[in-house]
């Protein structure tokens, strides 16, 4: 049963890391769920309280990075509230159009919303680019944190 539980965690962790690439999908929770299922299967004897606290801290960090990175990138390039809303709406709509939609629609709608809010086309383009850079930076940071979460658990169970 231990080997099954170990490999089930690995599968859920890898799945969670790949889910990180999709916006608005709770990939962090999938990884935490994988650790919880693992412990249920082995009788809560492999992950210590310290490991659980570390996982919790990393999970909070992942959620924080996701939100802060988009704001920092957008603000750094001059995006306003309109651009952030456009990027958010584009991310939601982009889910229906696959990976290309997830990358293109946030950028296009951030540009459109910035333009409609009174910005010149060049300013709107710079703001949209900043929003996209921030979103992608957040994804990269979350992937790194999710990898760290998996390594933390793997060190405890293998």
C-alpha positions in Angstrom: 0.0 0.0 0.0 2.9 2.4 0.7 4.2 2.2 -2.8 0.8 2.8 -4.3 0.3 5.8 -2.0 3.8 7.2 -2.9 3.2 7.0 -6.6 -0.3 8.3 -6.3 1.2 11.4 -4.7 3.8 11.7 -7.4 1.0 11.5 -10.1 -1.2 14.1 -8.4 1.8 16.4 -7.8 2.9 16.2 -11.5 -0.7 16.8 -12.5 -0.9 19.8 -10.2 2.3 21.3 -11.6 0.8 21.0 -15.1 -2.4 22.5 -13.9 -0.4 25.6 -12.8 -0.2 26.6 -16.4 -4.0 27.1 -16.6 -5.4 30.2 -15.0 -8.1 30.0 -12.3 -7.4 26.3 -11.7 -6.6 25.5 -8.0 -3.4 23.6 -8.8 -2.0 24.3 -5.3 -5.0 22.5 -3.8 -4.5 19.5 -6.0 -1.0 19.1 -4.6 -2.2 19.5 -1.1 -4.9 17.0 -1.8 -2.3 14.6 -3.1 -0.4 14.9 0.1 -3.5 14.4 2.2 -4.6 11.3 0.2 -1.1 9.9 0.6 -1.2 10.3 4.3 -4.7 8.8 4.5 -3.5 5.7 2.7 -0.4 5.2 4.9 -2.1 6.1 8.2 -0.7 9.6 8.7 2.8 8.3 9.6 5.1 9.8 7.0 4.6 13.5 6.9 5.5 15.4 10.1 3.8 18.4 11.5 6.8 20.5 10.2 6.3 19.1 6.7 2.6 20.1 6.9 3.4 23.5 8.1 6.0 23.9 5.3 3.4 22.8 2.8 0.9 25.3 4.2 3.4 28.1 4.0 4.3 27.2 0.4 0.7 27.0 -0.5 0.0 30.5 0.9 3.1 31.8 -0.9 1.9 30.3 -4.2 -1.5 32.0 -3.9 0.1 35.3 -2.9 2.6 35.2 -5.8 -0.1 34.5 -8.3 -2.0 37.7 -7.4 0.9 40.0 -6.6 3.0 39.2 -9.7 0.2 40.3 -12.1 -0.3 43.5 -10.2 3.4 44.3 -10.0 4.0 43.6 -13.7 0.9 45.7 -14.7 1.8 48.6 -12.5 5.5 48.6 -13.5 4.4 49.0 -17.2 1.7 51.6 -16.4 -1.5 49.5 -16.5 -4.5 50.8 -14.7 -7.6 49.2 -13.3 -9.1 48.8 -16.7 -6.1 46.8 -18.0 -6.2 44.5 -15.0 -9.9 43.9 -15.5 -9.3 43.2 -19.2 -6.6 40.7 -18.4 -8.7 39.0 -15.8 -11.7 38.7 -18.2 -9.4 37.6 -21.0 -8.0 34.9 -18.8 -11.5 33.6 -18.0 -12.6 33.7 -21.6 -9.3 32.3 -22.8 -10.1 29.0 -20.9 -12.6 28.2 -23.6 -10.0 28.6 -26.4 -7.1 26.5 -25.1 -3.6 27.6 -24.5 -3.5 30.2 -27.2 -6.7 31.8 -25.8 -5.2 31.9 -22.3 -2.1 33.7 -23.6 -3.7 36.0 -26.3 -7.0 37.0 -24.8 -5.7 38.5 -21.6 -3.3 40.6 -23.6 -5.9 41.7 -26.2 -8.5 42.6 -23.6 -6.0 44.4 -21.4 -5.1 46.5 -24.4 -8.7 47.1 -25.4 -9.8 48.0 -21.9 -6.9 50.4 -21.5 -7.6 51.9 -24.9 -11.3 52.3 -24.2 -10.4 54.0 -20.8 -8.8 56.9 -22.8 -5.2 55.8 -23.2 -3.3 56.3 -26.5 -2.8 53.0 -28.4 1.0 53.0 -27.5 0.3 53.4 -23.8 -2.4 50.8 -23.9 0.0 48.4 -25.6 2.7 49.0 -23.0 0.2 48.4 -20.2 -1.2 45.3 -21.8 2.4 43.9 -22.2 3.1 44.6 -18.5 -0.1 42.8 -17.5 1.0 39.8 -19.6 4.5 39.9 -18.2 3.1 40.0 -14.7 0.8 37.1 -15.3 3.5 34.9 -16.8 5.9 35.8 -14.0 3.3 34.7 -11.5 2.9 31.4 -13.4 6.7 30.8 -13.4 6.9 31.6 -9.7 3.9 29.3 -8.9 5.5 26.5 -10.8 8.7 26.9 -8.8 6.7 26.9 -5.5 4.7 23.8 -6.6 8.0 22.0 -7.4 9.2 22.9 -4.0 6.0 21.5 -2.4 6.5 18.2 -4.2 10.2 18.0 -3.2 9.3 18.6 0.4 6.8 15.7 0.4 9.1 13.4 -1.7 11.9 13.9 0.8 9.6 12.8 3.6 8.2 9.7 1.8 11.1 8.3 -0.1 
